[in-house]
Amino acid sequence: MDVQVSWSRDAGVLVASVSGRVDSGNSADFHDALKEGIPEGERALVLDCGQLTYMGSAGLRVILDMTRVFRGPGKALGLCRLQAGIESVVRLSGFNKIIPVHESVAEAVEAMSGKVKVGEPDDAAEEEEASKPSKGFRFRLGGRSI
């Protein structure tokens, strides 16, 4: 069985529901599906693994790459509904220390909603662009911007 990714939004958070299996033979397809499905400026992503039956080390590398996309202030990535075997691999590899693991989509969305401004990605991209200085550079000292 190949890997399939379907997309939805829950309370403004992008949810990628993954089904099938991810191994070295299809990890590039999995990576491409995630990258193509994530709009520019997206701030939060939940990977719902409830229908994922197997994930090898190649799949973990794809998820590690997604942490780079969602690293930084105002961004978040979470995993949820991991099958027992996959959860074991995630914990043994230490990924659960890098990426929060939740029991349900609702729990993941709630955790992210408290940390990130969620909504349509276009709004987020415009806000990020507007907050960038147009000339020179900015320093932050305590509560002041210089």
N, C-alpha and C positions, 0 to 999 in steps of 0.2 A: 504494500500500500504506500502510495506517495504521500507527501505532506501537503496539506491544504490549509490556507489561511483565509478566514472570512473576517470582515470588519464591521464594527458597530461603534456607537457612542453611548456611554452611560454617564449621565450627569456631567456631560462635557468632556469626559475622559475617553480617549481613543482606546478601543479594546480590539486586540487581534486574537481571534479564537483559532487555535492551532489544532489540527487533527491529523491522524496518521502516524508516521514515524519519521524521524530525522536522523540520517546517518551520513557517512562520508559520500555516498552516491548522490544524495539530493540536497546536501547542506547549502550548496550554491543557489539552488532554486529557492530554498527557504529564505536565505539572505536576500535574494532579489525580490521575493514577494513582500518581505517586510519593508525594504527600502522603498519599493514602488508604492506601497500602501500608506506610507507615512507622509502626510502633507508637510511642506516646508513650514517651519515655525511652530510645529507641534511641540507642546510642552510636557505631555504626560502620556505614557503608554502602559497598558496592562496586557501582558501575555497570558491569555486564558489557556492553560494546558490540559483542561479537563478531558479532552478527546485525543490527547497525544499518548500513543502507546509505547513509544521508544524514543530515546534521545541519546545519541552517542556523543563522543567528545567533539565531533565536528559541529553538532548542534549547539553545544556549550560555547564554542568559539563564536558562533553567530550571535548568541545572546550577549556574550562579552562585547562584541562590536556594537550592539545596541546600547550598552551602558555608556559607550563613548558618545553616542548621539544624544543621550538623555542625561549627560553629566553636566553639572553646573547649577548655579542658582536659578530657582524657578523652574526646574525640570525634574522629572521623576520617571522611573521605570519600576514595574513590579511584576512578579509572577504569581499565578494563583492556580488552584485546583490541580496540583501536581499529583500524578499517580504515584503509588508507593515506591516503585523502582526508580522513577525519575527523581522523586524527592530525595531518595537515598543518594543518588549520584550528585545532585545539587549540594546536599549537605556535606558529603565526603570531599567534594572538590573545594568547598569553602565559598561557593557562589552565594550562599544564603547570607554571608557576611557583607557581600557587595550589593546584592539585589534583594530587596524585601520579598519574602514569600508569604502569601496570604491564603487563607482557606477558601475564600470565595471572591467572585468579581466584585460584589457589593463591598466587601471588607477592603479590597485593594483600592477601589474607587474612593471610598471614604477616607482612607489613609492619605491618598494623594491629594484629594480636594482640600485637605487642611494644610498642605505644604506648597501647592502650586496653584497659580491662577489658571483655572481651566476655562475652556471655551473654544470657540472656533480658532483654528491656527492663524488665520489671516489677522485677527485682532492681536494675537500675541506677536506676530512678526512686525506689525506696524508699531506696537509699543516698544519693542526692542530697538527698532530703527530710530524711533523718536528719542529714545533715551541715550543714543550714541552721540558723543560730542562731534560737532561738525569740523572743528579745527583743533589742532594741538592735542593735548591729552589732559586727563582728569586724575586728580589724586583724591583719595577719600581719607580723611583724618578724623577719627572719632565719628561724630554725626555730621561733619561738614564735608562738602565737596569743594575742592580747590581747583 
